[in-house]
Amino acid sequence: MLHRLRDRLATGRLSPLARKVRGNNLTYLSPAKLLSLEAVLRRVRRNGADGDYLEFGVALGGSAIVIASNCPAGCTFHGYDVFATIPQPGPEDDARSHQRYVEISSGRSPGIGGDPYYGYLDNLYERVCRSFTAFGLPVDGVHVSLHKGLFEDTLDPADIRPVAFAHIDCDWYEPVRYCLDALRNRLTPGAIVVLDDYGDYGGCRKAVDLFLTKTGEFRVRRLSPHAVLERVRQPH
Ligand SMILES: C[S@@+](CC[C@H](N)C(=O)[O-])C[C@H]1O[C@@H](n2cnc3c(N)ncnc32)[C@H](O)[C@@H]1O
């Protein structure tokens, strides 16, 4: 009930671009999450954080298009995804995550607004590239790059190019833990990380809470509708 009211209010405050992304059934983010994402992207610019913009968990490309369109000239948006059915959760994930995976892997998951579920499409990567182009953001490998495969295979651990913003939207414990650890030494002062599933899946929440305790380098700006962490100290 409260969620529905919050989403109705948020819808009217979204940018025209975010509204169009939702209208085209390209994102699972609620209006409240999209609105918060847009506010965070403005904050990254105000912080003067310098570096690339990343998303882990692109799916149909909706939130990625919003992020890439806010990525300043001279920086690159990198989107990472298997562009296929989501990998399965593991022992650190909660029952809800495992139930959701059973629904997906049994072929019973509905898509957005009556569309087929994206994880069942065999040309998802090409579709996402076409969506980016339709929004004036060609996947040119310069301003926009999309990396197909498991994060562990496509994110080079030796690459320490600075990151100003990251959206981690990959549901389960293990990929969230991996992304946070991989990002830790790349996030520049003022950089912000948004964790989409903090309030939705127990594995994500566990990975974030452990990371915060372990590092002590981030201020929690908010935990709802998603978690927003801002770097306040450099790693020692
Ligand atoms: C909830 S969806 C992303 C939703 C999207 N951001 C949006 O705007 O709707 C999560 C995505 O993360 C991807 N994913 C999860 N774990 C992954 C991993 N280890 N490597 C690569 N992709 C992964 C899934 O395949 C899926 O496409």
The ligand as an SDF file (V2000), in Angstrom:
LIG
                    3D

 27 29  0  0  0  0  0  0  0  0999 V2000
   17.5140   -8.0350  -11.7260 C   0  0  0  0  0  0  0  0  0  0  0  0
   18.3650   -8.2230  -13.2130 S   0  0  0  0  0  0  0  0  0  0  0  0
   18.9250   -6.5830  -13.6040 C   0  0  0  0  0  0  0  0  0  0  0  0
   17.7960   -5.6280  -13.8280 C   0  0  0  0  0  0  0  0  0  0  0  0
   18.1460   -4.3580  -14.5690 C   0  0  0  0  0  0  0  0  0  0  0  0
   19.1750   -3.5800  -13.9310 N   0  0  0  0  0  0  0  0  0  0  0  0
   16.9010   -3.5190  -14.8290 C   0  0  0  0  0  0  0  0  0  0  0  0
   17.0090   -2.3030  -15.0410 O   0  0  0  0  0  0  0  0  0  0  0  0
   15.8140   -4.1000  -14.9020 O   0  0  0  0  0  0  0  0  0  0  0  0
   19.8230   -9.0560  -12.6960 C   0  0  0  0  0  0  0  0  0  0  0  0
   20.7660   -9.3990  -13.8080 C   0  0  0  0  0  0  0  0  0  0  0  0
   22.0390   -9.7790  -13.2480 O   0  0  0  0  0  0  0  0  0  0  0  0
   22.5910  -10.8100  -14.0450 C   0  0  0  0  0  0  0  0  0  0  0  0
   23.5840  -11.5660  -13.2450 N   0  0  0  0  0  0  0  0  0  0  0  0
   23.4100  -12.0740  -11.9940 C   0  0  0  0  0  0  0  0  0  0  0  0
   24.5300  -12.6890  -11.5670 N   0  0  0  0  0  0  0  0  0  0  0  0
   25.4540  -12.5540  -12.5600 C   0  0  0  0  0  0  0  0  0  0  0  0
   26.8270  -12.9440  -12.7090 C   0  0  0  0  0  0  0  0  0  0  0  0
   27.4880  -13.6190  -11.7400 N   0  0  0  0  0  0  0  0  0  0  0  0
   27.4780  -12.6160  -13.8540 N   0  0  0  0  0  0  0  0  0  0  0  0
   26.8280  -11.9290  -14.8360 C   0  0  0  0  0  0  0  0  0  0  0  0
   25.5170  -11.5420  -14.7620 N   0  0  0  0  0  0  0  0  0  0  0  0
   24.8380  -11.8360  -13.6320 C   0  0  0  0  0  0  0  0  0  0  0  0
   21.3780  -11.6430  -14.4340 C   0  0  0  0  0  0  0  0  0  0  0  0
   21.6100  -12.4880  -15.5140 O   0  0  0  0  0  0  0  0  0  0  0  0
   20.3210  -10.5590  -14.6830 C   0  0  0  0  0  0  0  0  0  0  0  0
   20.2820  -10.1710  -16.0320 O   0  0  0  0  0  0  0  0  0  0  0  0
  1  2  1  0
  2  3  1  0
  2 10  1  0
  3  4  1  0
  4  5  1  0
  5  6  1  0
  5  7  1  0
  7  8  2  0
  7  9  1  0
 10 11  1  0
 11 12  1  0
 11 26  1  0
 12 13  1  0
 13 14  1  0
 13 24  1  0
 14 15  1  0
 14 23  1  0
 15 16  2  0
 16 17  1  0
 17 18  1  0
 17 23  2  0
 18 19  1  0
 18 20  2  0
 20 21  1  0
 21 22  2  0
 22 23  1  0
 24 25  1  0
 24 26  1  0
 26 27  1  0
M  CHG  2   2   1   9  -1
M  END
$$$$
